[in-house]
Amino acid sequence: MMAKKISGKTVVVTGASAGLGRAIVREFAKHAVQIGLIARGKEGLEGAKKDVEKLGSIALAVEADVSDAQQLEYAAKRIERELGAIDIWINNAMVSVFGSFTSITSEEFKRVTEVTYLGQVYGTREALKSMTRRNKGTIILIGSALAYRGIPLQSAYCGAKHGIHGFFESVRSELIHEKSKVNLCMIQMPAMNTPQFESVRNKLSNKPRPMGTIYEPELAAKAVMFVARHPQREVKVGYPTFESIIGNKFLPAYMDYYLANKGYNGQQTSEVVDPNKEDNLWSPLSGDLGTHGAFTSQSTDSSPLLWAERHKWIVFGAAMTLAGLAGWLMKRK
């Protein structure tokens, strides 16, 4: 399938200063676009802006907390005023708290929900304000395998991701009813090697880590680019994401017990936590955190499942060819 060029379009990325957001920014910057960068951390935003300019695109960095609807409205208006009408909006910002539900305070739970869930709600609202006037555009919600299957020690984050999925289905149905040409898409991500695990609030005795197979964020960024070029309802990145969603669909009770046994050690390293370590729950950490975390040696940058998602016609053609060959061989017998 021939890729459509997106040169000249205006793209907005929330959570653009680090991790997956930073990888998404770099991926889009390769294609001569204007990118609105939204995040809280000034130094990370400046680093992302430099990345964009080095790759030949234009960037506008706006400091904003996505949990504040007014700040996000201001950011969206400024981006549209200075860069032009918004064509693609990517809701990526998140925060999290690692710990048992009873160890997380009400204020902490609320904060995770406001940033990770309501941040995507507010972002979608701002994107639609721009896109419905022209009846065109693409909004991408960054989800997770945890949007389908909750795991222990991340109740606030899992609840937010589940909320995003329900919100996505509701608004997508409304857009279809209205015969809108605005695309609303969701990408379910796997565990990734990002600075998230050094940044989140942690109430565990040891340092947190991604559970299961770990993917480099550049792979996920390619999935975002693919959906921006070829809008579709939903894409799942990495076999573990697909496996978790299917497993929970058919064996949810088994998954409860499996995660009760494996989900605690699987999300912690052997390193003890520094009790004085700062986190980014309420305010950004200082410095430019970049794209990658501490798990590069354990990470992979390939996914056969994502390749199949991106090359469906090849997969379909191969399957039909094999089916035809099988039928011919049966007739020969």
N, C-alpha and C positions, 0 to 999 in steps of 0.2 A: 504494500500500500504506500503510495507516494505521500511524503510528509508535506503538509502545508507550511509555507513560510509564515512566521509571525513577526517579521521585521517591521519596526516602526510602531508597534503596539505599545500601549501603556499597561504595565503590570504592577500590581501592588502585592507585597509580601509582608504579613505581620510576623512578629518574632524573627525579624530578618537579621539580627545581629550575631547569631551564633547557631551552632548545631545544624539541624536539618534546614532551618530557614536560610542560613548562610549558604549551604550547598545549593538550595533552590535558586537563590540570588545569582550565584556564579553560573549555574546552568543556563539561566535565561539571559545573562549578560553576554553570552557567546553569540547572541542572535540580534544584535543591534536594536535593542528595545529601550524604552524609558522605564525605569523601575522606581516605584515609590517604596522606600524602606521604612517600615514602622517597627519600633521597639522602644524599650525604656532606657537601655544602656548607651550613653553617648559615645564611649570609646569603641564599642562593638559596631555601632552604626557608622562611625567614621571609617572603621576597617572595611565594612561591607561596601561603603561608597567607593573607597579606593579600589576594591576588587572589581567593581562594576566598570569603573573608568579605565582600569588597566586592560579590560577585555573589550573595550571599544563601545560601551553603551553609556547611557546617561542615567544618573541616579539623583534622587532627592531624598534625603534622610530627614525623618520627622520623629521626634521623641514623643511617644504617647503610650499610655497604659490602656490596653485593649479592654480592660474591665470597666473603664470609664467611657460611657457612650458619648459624652460631649467631647472628650479628647479625641476619640476616634472620628467623630464627625468633622472636627476641625482638621485632622490629618487628611481625611478623604477630600475635603473641599480644597485644601491647599495643593494636594497632588494633582487634582483635576484642573485647578487653575494654572499651575505651572508646567505640567507635563501633558495635559490633554485628557480627553474622555477616557475613562478606565475600561480596558478591554478584558483584562484577566485579574481576578482578585483571589489570592491564596491565603486562607485562614490557617495559620500555623502556630501562633503563640500559645504557650502553655507554662504552667508551673505545677509542682506536685509535692506531696509529703509522703515519705516512706515511714510506715509504722502501723501498728494495729489500730483498728477503728477507735477503740477506747482510749488510745494514747493521743489521738488527734483532737485538738480543741475545736469548739464550734467556730471560732474565728478563723482558724486555719482551714477547716473544711469549706467554709463559705468563700474564702479567698481563692482556693483552688477552683471551685465551681465558677466563680465570677470571671477568672482569667481564662480557664481552659474551655468552659462551656459558653458562658455569656459573651466572651470575647469573640467567638465565632458567630454567635447570633448578631451581635452589634456590627461585626464586619460584613456579614451577609446583607444586613439592612442598608449599610452605606453603599455597598456594591450595587444593590438593586436600585437605589436612588439614581445612580448614574446610568445603569444599563437599561432600565425599563423605558427611559425617555427615547432611547435609540432602538429598543427592542432587539438588542444583541449583546453578547458578552458571555463570559464563562466564570463561574464561581467554583472554587475547589476547596472543599472542607478536608482538613487533614485528620483522619481517623486513626484507628489502631485495631489490631486483633482484640484489644480490650474493650472495643465498642460492642463486641458480641459476647466476650467471655471475661468476667471479672476474675481477678487473682487476689490472693491475700496480700496485705501490707500496702495496698494502693487503692483503698476504697474510695477516696475522694476523686482521684484521677479516673478510675474505672467508671464511677458514677457520671462524671462529666462526659467521658467518651460515649457512654451509652446514651446520654442526653443528646449529644450531637447527632447520633444516628437517627433517633426519633424525630428530631427537628428537621433533619435532612429529608426524611421520607415525607413529612407533612408539607414542607414548603415546596418540594419537588412536585407533589401532586397538585398543589395550588397553581404552580406555573404551567403545568400541563393543562389544567382546567381553563386557564386564561389564554391558552394557545400562545404562550410567550415563547420567544426564540432565545431567551436567556437560558444558558445551560447551568444546572446545578449538579455538581459531581462530588463524589467522596472517595478518598483513597485510604485504604486500611493498611497501616504500616506495621512492620515487624519491629523487633528489638534492634536498636541502632547504636553505633559507636559515636555518641555525641557528648558534649560537655554536660549534658543534663544530669548525669549521675554524680558529677562533682558540684553541681549547682543547687540541687533540690534540698529541701529541708529533710533531714534524716533523723528519725527517732530510734533507729536500730542500733545494736551494739557494734556492728561492723559496717564498713562502707558498702553502699548499694552497687549493684551491677545489673546489666541487662540479662534477662532470663532466656535460656535456650540459644539458638543460633543467632549470632550477632551480624548485622549487615552494616556496611559503610553508608553514610548518608548520601553519597553521590549516586548510589543506585536508586534510592528513593527519589532523589531529585529528578532523575531521568524519567521515572514514572509520572511525576508531576508534569514534566514537559510533554510527555506523550499524551496525557489527558487534556492538556491545554490545546494541543494540536488536533486531537481527535476526541472531542468530548463524549463521554459515556457515563452511564449511571454510576458505576462503582468498579474500582480496580483493587485487587488484593496483591500486595507486594510480599514475596517470599513464601515458600511452602509452609513454614510454621504458622503463618497467619491463616492460610487456607485450612490447615490441619486443625487449628484451634477452633475456627468457626464451624467447620463440619463436625468435629468431635463434640462440641457443645450442643449442636443441633440434635444429634442422635443419642448422646450419652452424657447428659448434663450432670446426673448424680455421680457417675464415675469420675467426671472431671472435678467435682467438688472434693472428693476424697483424694484424688491424685494430687491436686494442688495443695491440699492440706498437708500432704506428706512431702511434696517436692518444692512447693512454692516459697518456703522460708529460706532454706539453704541456697536455693537456686537464684535468689535475688540478693545475696550477700557475698562479698569477698572474704578473705581471711584477715584483712587489715582492720584494725580497731579504729573507730571513729575518734577524731579529735573533737572533744566536747566544746571547744571554742570556735569551731569552724563556722564561717558565715555562709548564708544561703541567699537565694534570690526570690524568696517567697513574697516579701513585701517591697523590696527595692532591688535594683540590678546590682550585681557584683561589679567591682571595679575592674578595669582592664578589658582587653579584647580577648574573649574566650575562644574565638575561631570556630572551626567546624567539627573537629574530632575530639573524642574523649580518650580515655586511658586504655582502651581495649583493641587497639589496632592490630596487635599480633594475633588476636582471637577472632578477627572479623573477616567477612568475605564481601567481595564486590560483585558477585554474580548470582543470578537467580533464574534457573530454567523456566520457572513458572511465569515470571515477569516477561521473559523473552517470548513465551507462548502467548501471553496477553497482548504483547506489542505486535505479534506476527500471526494474528488469528487466521488470516486467509491462507498463509502457508501451512499452518497446522491443519486447517480444514481440508485444504487440497491434498495434503499427505494422507489424512485419514480416509478421504474418499478414494484415493488411489489404492490404498491398502485394502479397503473394503471391496473395491472392484477386482483386485488381484485375488483376494480370498474367494470371491464368487466364481471367478474364472477357474480357479483350481478345484473348487468343489464340483463344477460341471465336468471337469476333465476326469474325475474319479468315476 
